[in-house]
Amino acid sequence: MEARHAVPQGQAVTDVAIIGAGPSGAAAAAWLARRGLAVRVIERSRFPRFSIGESLLPQCMVHLEACGLLEAARGGNFQVKNGAAFTWRGRDTTIDFRDKFTPGPGTTWQVERAEFDQRLIEGARCAGAEVEFGSTVDAFVPDAERPRLTLTDARGERSTLEARFVLDASGYGRVLARLTGLARPSSLESRCALFTHVEDRIDCSRHDREKILIGIHPDHSDIWYWLIPFREGRASVGVVGHRAVLEAVGTSDSERLWHFIHAEPRLAELLAKAEAVRETGRLEGYSADVERLHGPGFALLGNAGEFLDPVFSSGVTIALDSALRAAPLVERQLGGEGVAWDTEFEQPLRRGIATFREFVDAWYDGRLPRIIFNERQTPRIRSMISSILAGYAWDAANPFVAASRRRLDSLAEACAVEPDNVATSAERHP
C-alpha cells in the first residue's frame, strides 16, 4: 500500500469514511472491508432505529448477496414478498414479481427496518468495518486525495477524521449535498406521507400477505395508500398526498390517516379491527436531487443523492445499487487506478433512477394505473412491467427501460382507447 503523508497529532485516519449506517452505508462498508480496506462508518442515530421504506424489491437480493450481507438479513426471518396488489374503486389486480422479463430473484422481503438495518450494519461490522454511533458530521473539506470530516461524538467532543475517500450514505440527512452546496430542488411535486404500524388482525382469506397492497383513493386519484404486511400479524400502513389535502380533515395526523384509510373500501375492510402500535409519523418534502453525485474524494449514495417517491419502494434498491457501483470504484481508485466517476458511476446509476422516475410520473398522471388495471396485456408485456416494479430498472434489454416514456405513453393510450389493442400497440417495437 502506498505511503501515507504526515498526519497532525490527534487526527484520526482511515481508508474510507462512510456517513450513515443504513442499507447503502452497510453494503458499501461490508464490500470494502472484505477487501482489506480500513472502513469507518459514522452514524448520527443509535441503532436500532425506526425508518420507513419497509417493502424491498427483488433486485435488492442480488446486491445483498454481492456485498456478503444476504445471510445476515435472512436471519431476520422476514415476511416473504413476491409482488404487489393494487385496489381502486372496487377493482383489484396483482403484479407477480416471479413472472418477470429480467432474470434474477423474483421474491424478497417486507421488513421492519429497525431490525433489518441493524442486521446489515452488524454484518458490515463482522466483515471488519468500524462503526461509530451517535456522531454527527459538522464540516467537510473535499479533496481528491485526503478529504476531511469534522465530527462531534455522543459526548460532545469534536475531532477530525481524514480519509482517502468519503461515501455519503446519510439518507434524508443528505449531509454532503448540504455541506458542498450540491443540493437542488426535485423535479417531482412535494407530497406528504402519514404512516403508522398496526396489529392488523386481518382475517380475510383473499388478503395475500406476500404482496404489498397499494390502494388509490376512490375520489382523489393522486392520493394513494400502502399496506405492508410483516410477520406475526403486524403491518405498516400509510397514506400519501398533497399536504393541504391531507390536512383538510381532522385535527391530528392520526385522525387524518385513519380518515383516509376508512375512505378506501378495501383498506377499510381489511383494517376494521386494526390497532396502532406506534404513533402516527409524518414525512414530507422527501423528494430531492443534487447537481451531481460525486466530487473530489467523495460520492453520494442512495437517498443522500436523489430520492424519488415511496410509491414503488425503490429507495432501498437505489441505495444498494449505488453502494455496489461505488465500492469497486473506490477500491480501484485507492489502488492507484484512474476512475471516471461520471461515466462509470453517475451516468449508469441515473439511468435506472430515470426509469423509476418515469414510472412515478406515470403513476401520478394516471397512465400507470390505467395500464395496471387493464389485464388485457399479453404475458410478455405484463412481465416487462413486472421487472421494473421488481427493481430491475437497469436492464436495457427491457423495452420499458430502454424507452420508458414512449412505451408507457403507447400502452396507456391503447388502454384508454381500445382495450383489445393493448398488446399490439405496446409490442410494435419489441
TANOR-V108557 format. One record per helix or strand. SS is the DSSP state (~ for helix, > for strand). FROM is the first residue (numbers start at 1). TO is the last residue. If there is no record, write none. Layout:
ss/from/to
SS/FROM/TO
SS/FROM/TO
This chain:
ss/from/to
>/12/19
~/23/34
>/39/43
>/55/55
~/59/66
~/70/74
>/79/81
>/83/88
>/91/96
>/108/110
~/113/126
>/130/133
>/136/141
>/148/152
>/158/168
~/171/173
~/175/180
>/183/184
>/192/199
>/211/216
>/224/229
~/231/233
>/234/241
~/243/246
~/253/263
~/265/270
>/275/276
>/281/284
>/288/290
>/294/295
>/298/300
~/302/304
>/307/307
~/310/312
~/315/334
~/341/364
~/367/372
~/379/389
~/399/402
~/404/417
~/419/426
